[in-house]
Amino acid sequence: MKFYGMRELSNNTKKVIESLSFGNPTIITDKGKPKAILLKIDEDNFELILDSINRYIALQTLEAIQNESLKKYPNGVSQEEINEEVDRIRKEINSDKHSN
């Protein structure tokens, strides 16, 4: 695994990109702290890597929603409360459809 600072990336972008190798992420740092990951891709693995990144983003989003839910409802939510929320959202969606 290689590490490059922001300044080196800025001054030597082509060199940094050319130094990428498959299966070996490169970490970009700012003041010694990781800020980005660069991965070598090609036409054969582009969609697989993009799909993996999108799955990671979805998992991070789900985790954030779960954490927020635990803060908002530390004792959990009853099935009745879930049903009420679902009904409320459905009514909103239906009223939006009819108003357009």
N, CA, C and O of each residue as an XYZ file, in Angstrom:
400
protein
N       0.857     -1.174      0.000
C       0.000      0.000      0.000
C       0.902      1.235      0.000
O       1.858      1.332      0.769
N       0.569      2.170     -0.882
C       1.354      3.402     -0.989
C       0.580      4.552     -0.362
O      -0.649      4.537     -0.300
N       1.325      5.544      0.098
C       0.741      6.749      0.683
C       1.331      7.965     -0.023
O       2.538      8.049     -0.246
N       0.460      8.899     -0.367
C       0.892     10.171     -0.943
C       0.165     11.288     -0.215
O      -1.010     11.164      0.130
N       0.884     12.383      0.013
C       0.255     13.558      0.587
C      -0.480     14.351     -0.486
O      -0.268     14.156     -1.683
N      -1.343     15.243     -0.030
C      -2.119     16.080     -0.953
C      -1.204     16.893     -1.861
O      -1.464     17.016     -3.058
N      -0.147     17.442     -1.301
C       0.756     18.268     -2.097
C       1.412     17.447     -3.196
O       1.510     17.893     -4.339
N       1.862     16.239     -2.845
C       2.489     15.400     -3.862
C       1.483     15.002     -4.934
O       1.823     14.964     -6.117
N       0.256     14.705     -4.537
C      -0.790     14.393     -5.513
C      -1.030     15.579     -6.434
O      -1.163     15.418     -7.647
N      -1.083     16.765     -5.854
C      -1.332     17.969     -6.635
C      -0.175     18.254     -7.608
O      -0.396     18.611     -8.766
N       1.032     18.092     -7.124
C       2.206     18.412     -7.951
C       2.575     17.312     -8.940
O       3.204     17.585     -9.962
N       2.190     16.075     -8.645
C       2.612     14.933     -9.464
C       1.449     13.983     -9.756
O       1.588     12.768     -9.623
N       0.323     14.531    -10.148
C      -0.877     13.722    -10.341
C      -0.634     12.558    -11.302
O      -1.006     11.423    -11.005
N      -0.026     12.827    -12.427
C       0.197     11.771    -13.415
C       1.072     10.662    -12.841
O       0.790      9.482    -13.046
N       2.127     11.030    -12.127
C       3.019     10.037    -11.522
C       2.268      9.176    -10.512
O       2.446      7.958    -10.475
N       1.432      9.806     -9.695
C       0.662      9.067     -8.689
C      -0.300      8.097     -9.369
O      -0.392      6.934     -8.977
N      -1.016      8.574    -10.387
C      -1.972      7.711    -11.098
C      -1.246      6.551    -11.776
O      -1.717      5.414    -11.738
N      -0.116      6.832    -12.388
C       0.640      5.770    -13.065
C       1.217      4.753    -12.081
O       1.513      3.623    -12.469
N       1.379      5.137    -10.817
C       1.956      4.221     -9.828
C       0.915      3.255     -9.249
O       1.271      2.337     -8.511
N      -0.363      3.453     -9.577
C      -1.403      2.569     -9.055
C      -1.222      1.160     -9.604
O      -0.825      0.975    -10.754
N      -1.521      0.162     -8.759
C      -1.469     -1.227     -9.217
C      -2.720     -1.955     -8.731
O      -3.300     -1.595     -7.706
N      -3.131     -2.984     -9.480
C      -4.347     -3.728     -9.143
C      -4.204     -4.384     -7.777
O      -3.157     -4.940     -7.445
N      -5.274     -4.307     -6.993
C      -5.306     -4.959     -5.691
C      -4.450     -4.299     -4.639
O      -4.222     -4.872     -3.574
N      -3.969     -3.093     -4.922
C      -3.081     -2.411     -3.999
C      -3.524     -0.958     -3.883
O      -3.016     -0.107     -4.615
N      -4.461     -0.649     -2.979
C      -4.960      0.721     -2.878
C      -3.865      1.710     -2.488
O      -2.916      1.371     -1.780
N      -4.020      2.917     -2.962
C      -3.127      4.011     -2.614
C      -3.911      4.990     -1.753
O      -5.030      5.377     -2.093
N      -3.322      5.380     -0.652
C      -3.985      6.271      0.299
C      -3.466      7.687      0.105
O      -2.258      7.913      0.038
N      -4.384      8.633      0.017
C      -4.036     10.050     -0.061
C      -4.256     10.637      1.333
O      -5.317     10.468      1.934
N      -3.240     11.323      1.827
C      -3.309     11.898      3.171
C      -3.253     13.418      3.116
O      -2.760     14.007      2.155
N      -3.767     14.031      4.163
C      -3.668     15.477      4.352
C      -3.230     15.698      5.785
O      -3.946     15.364      6.729
N      -2.050     16.262      5.934
C      -1.462     16.470      7.267
C      -1.371     15.153      8.030
O      -1.604     15.100      9.238
N      -1.026     14.091      7.302
C      -0.819     12.787      7.906
C      -2.071     11.972      8.161
O      -1.983     10.847      8.652
N      -3.242     12.521      7.836
C      -4.495     11.798      8.072
C      -5.079     11.342      6.741
O      -5.065     12.098      5.770
N      -5.599     10.100      6.682
C      -6.148      9.595      5.417
C      -7.365     10.391      4.977
O      -8.249     10.693      5.778
N      -7.398     10.728      3.688
C      -8.507     11.513      3.120
C      -9.170     10.843      1.936
O     -10.342     11.101      1.661
N      -8.444      9.984      1.224
C      -9.014      9.353      0.031
C      -8.261      8.065     -0.276
O      -7.131      7.856      0.166
N      -8.921      7.215     -1.044
C      -8.313      5.978     -1.516
C      -8.377      5.989     -3.042
O      -9.422      6.270     -3.627
N      -7.269      5.686     -3.665
C      -7.226      5.549     -5.120
C      -7.068      4.073     -5.462
O      -6.271      3.366     -4.845
N      -7.831      3.616     -6.446
C      -7.766      2.234     -6.905
C      -7.545      2.208     -8.405
O      -8.133      3.000     -9.142
N      -6.700      1.301     -8.849
C      -6.514      1.125    -10.289
C      -7.718      0.375    -10.831
O      -8.133     -0.640    -10.272
N      -8.269      0.874    -11.911
C      -9.405      0.215    -12.549
C      -9.150      0.115    -14.045
O      -8.296      0.805    -14.602
N      -9.906     -0.753    -14.667
C      -9.908     -0.833    -16.130
C     -11.315     -1.187    -16.579
O     -12.221     -1.295    -15.753
N     -11.504     -1.366    -17.871
C     -12.843     -1.648    -18.370
C     -13.401     -2.969    -17.832
O     -14.615     -3.123    -17.695
N     -12.513     -3.917    -17.527
C     -12.962     -5.223    -17.057
C     -13.477     -5.199    -15.621
O     -14.391     -5.951    -15.283
N     -12.904     -4.349    -14.772
C     -13.315     -4.358    -13.366
C     -14.052     -3.101    -12.930
O     -14.448     -2.987    -11.770
N     -14.241     -2.157    -13.845
C     -14.864     -0.883    -13.495
C     -16.226     -1.056    -12.833
O     -16.468     -0.512    -11.755
N     -17.120     -1.813    -13.476
C     -18.479     -1.957    -12.946
C     -18.492     -2.713    -11.625
O     -19.278     -2.383    -10.737
N     -17.639     -3.718    -11.477
C     -17.556     -4.467    -10.223
C     -17.094     -3.565     -9.085
O     -17.658     -3.606     -7.991
N     -16.080     -2.758     -9.334
C     -15.575     -1.853     -8.300
C     -16.616     -0.787     -7.974
O     -16.837     -0.476     -6.804
N     -17.251     -0.230     -8.990
C     -18.284      0.776     -8.752
C     -19.446      0.189     -7.956
O     -19.973      0.843     -7.056
N     -19.844     -1.031     -8.277
C     -20.906     -1.706     -7.541
C     -20.498     -1.916     -6.081
O     -21.308     -1.718     -5.176
N     -19.261     -2.313     -5.856
C     -18.768     -2.512     -4.487
C     -18.776     -1.207     -3.704
O     -19.141     -1.188     -2.528
N     -18.380     -0.133     -4.340
C     -18.389      1.177     -3.680
C     -19.825      1.588     -3.354
O     -20.093      2.083     -2.259
N     -20.739      1.389     -4.287
C     -22.146      1.734     -4.038
C     -22.735      0.906     -2.907
O     -23.527      1.421     -2.118
N     -22.367     -0.362     -2.813
C     -22.832     -1.202     -1.711
C     -22.280     -0.684     -0.381
O     -22.998     -0.640      0.618
N     -21.021     -0.298     -0.372
C     -20.417      0.250      0.837
C     -21.154      1.522      1.271
O     -21.456      1.696      2.452
N     -21.436      2.392      0.328
C     -22.161      3.632      0.635
C     -23.540      3.308      1.197
O     -23.977      3.932      2.164
N     -24.227      2.340      0.601
C     -25.551      1.951      1.089
C     -25.469      1.409      2.510
O     -26.316      1.734      3.342
N     -24.462      0.587      2.800
C     -24.298      0.049      4.152
C     -23.994      1.154      5.163
O     -24.511      1.134      6.281
N     -23.163      2.111      4.777
C     -22.847      3.239      5.664
C     -24.104      4.066      5.934
O     -24.329      4.512      7.059
N     -24.913      4.268      4.905
C     -26.154      5.028      5.049
C     -27.120      4.294      5.971
O     -27.730      4.905      6.848
N     -27.258      2.994      5.778
C     -28.132      2.200      6.632
C     -27.665      2.251      8.087
O     -28.484      2.387      8.995
N     -26.376      2.143      8.308
C     -25.840      2.209      9.665
C     -26.128      3.565     10.306
O     -26.474      3.631     11.486
N     -25.990      4.631      9.546
C     -26.289      5.971     10.068
C     -27.764      6.091     10.436
O     -28.104      6.672     11.467
N     -28.636      5.543      9.597
C     -30.073      5.571      9.880
C     -30.374      4.766     11.145
O     -31.164      5.196     11.985
N     -29.749      3.606     11.275
C     -29.963      2.784     12.462
C     -29.487      3.503     13.727
O     -30.175      3.482     14.748
N     -28.327      4.130     13.663
C     -27.807      4.863     14.819
C     -28.718      6.021     15.193
O     -28.968      6.260     16.374
N     -29.212      6.740     14.198
C     -30.127      7.854     14.455
C     -31.425      7.343     15.078
O     -31.986      7.970     15.976
N     -31.884      6.208     14.592
C     -33.104      5.607     15.135
C     -32.914      5.222     16.603
O     -33.814      5.416     17.420
N     -31.750      4.681     16.931
C     -31.481      4.311     18.322
C     -31.441      5.535     19.231
O     -31.866      5.470     20.385
N     -30.932      6.650     18.712
C     -30.929      7.892     19.498
C     -32.348      8.412     19.689
O     -32.728      8.839     20.779
N     -33.115      8.367     18.618
C     -34.471      8.913     18.644
C     -35.429      8.014     19.431
O     -36.339      8.503     20.101
N     -35.221      6.710     19.345
C     -36.104      5.744     20.004
C     -35.258      4.751     20.812
O     -35.121      3.597     20.406
N     -34.689      5.181     21.949
C     -33.794      4.293     22.704
C     -34.481      3.029     23.232
O     -33.814      2.030     23.500
N     -35.793      3.066     23.379
C     -36.526      1.895     23.870
C     -37.150      1.089     22.741
O     -37.946      0.182     22.983
N     -36.788      1.421     21.514
C     -37.331      0.704     20.368
C     -38.656      1.294     19.916
O     -39.160      2.254     20.500
N     -39.202      0.715     18.882
C     -40.459      1.169     18.302
C     -41.392     -0.035     18.238
O     -40.998     -1.124     17.820
N     -42.626      0.181     18.656
C     -43.606     -0.915     18.625
C     -44.090     -1.136     17.195
O     -43.955     -0.264     16.336
N     -44.649     -2.307     16.958
C     -45.206     -2.604     15.635
C     -46.322     -1.625     15.310
O     -46.485     -1.228     14.156
N     -47.087     -1.236     16.311
C     -48.164     -0.262     16.102
C     -47.598      1.079     15.627
O     -48.148      1.696     14.715
N     -46.504      1.530     16.240
C     -45.879      2.791     15.817
C     -45.333      2.682     14.397
O     -45.417      3.636     13.623
N     -44.781      1.537     14.057
C     -44.283      1.318     12.696
C     -45.444      1.396     11.707
O     -45.344      2.061     10.675
N     -46.544      0.715     12.026
C     -47.714      0.733     11.138
C     -48.269      2.142     10.972
O     -48.652      2.529      9.868
N     -48.315      2.911     12.053
C     -48.796      4.293     11.984
C     -47.907      5.138     11.076
O     -48.404      5.948     10.294
N     -46.599      4.952     11.181
C     -45.661      5.708     10.337
C     -45.821      5.314      8.877
O     -45.813      6.179      8.001
N     -45.964      4.033      8.604
C     -46.163      3.557      7.229
C     -47.446      4.152      6.661
O     -47.468      4.628      5.526
N     -48.518      4.124      7.458
C     -49.794      4.702      7.008
C     -49.661      6.192      6.718
O     -50.198      6.684      5.726
N     -48.943      6.912      7.584
C     -48.752      8.352      7.406
C     -48.016      8.641      6.098
O     -48.402      9.533      5.344
N     -46.958      7.881      5.840
C     -46.178      8.076      4.611
C     -47.021      7.742      3.387
O     -46.972      8.458      2.387
N     -47.790      6.664      3.457
C     -48.653      6.295      2.325
C     -49.657      7.392      2.025
O     -49.906      7.703      0.860
N     -50.239      7.984      3.066
C     -51.191      9.076      2.867
C     -50.514     10.272      2.211
O     -51.090     10.904      1.325
N     -49.293     10.588      2.641
C     -48.540     11.682      2.027
C     -48.300     11.413      0.550
O     -48.482     12.298     -0.287
N     -47.895     10.203      0.236
C     -47.617      9.846     -1.158
C     -48.893      9.937     -1.994
O     -48.880     10.474     -3.101
N     -49.970      9.420     -1.466
C     -51.242      9.449     -2.205
C     -51.744     10.874     -2.394
O     -52.264     11.208     -3.459
N     -51.596     11.720     -1.373
C     -52.057     13.105     -1.522
C     -51.174     13.846     -2.527
O     -51.666     14.703     -3.261
N     -49.881     13.528     -2.570
C     -48.986     14.142     -3.564
C     -49.372     13.723     -4.978
O     -49.315     14.531     -5.906
N     -49.762     12.468     -5.142
C     -50.154     11.960     -6.469
C     -51.420     12.676     -6.950
O     -51.529     13.026     -8.125
N     -52.365     12.889     -6.049
C     -53.633     13.496     -6.423
C     -53.526     15.006     -6.611
O     -54.338     15.599     -7.321
N     -52.535     15.631     -5.985
C     -52.399     17.082     -6.124
C     -51.625     17.464     -7.390
O     -51.623     18.632     -7.779
N     -50.971     16.499     -8.035
C     -50.199     16.786     -9.262
C     -51.001     16.558    -10.451
O     -50.519     16.748    -11.568
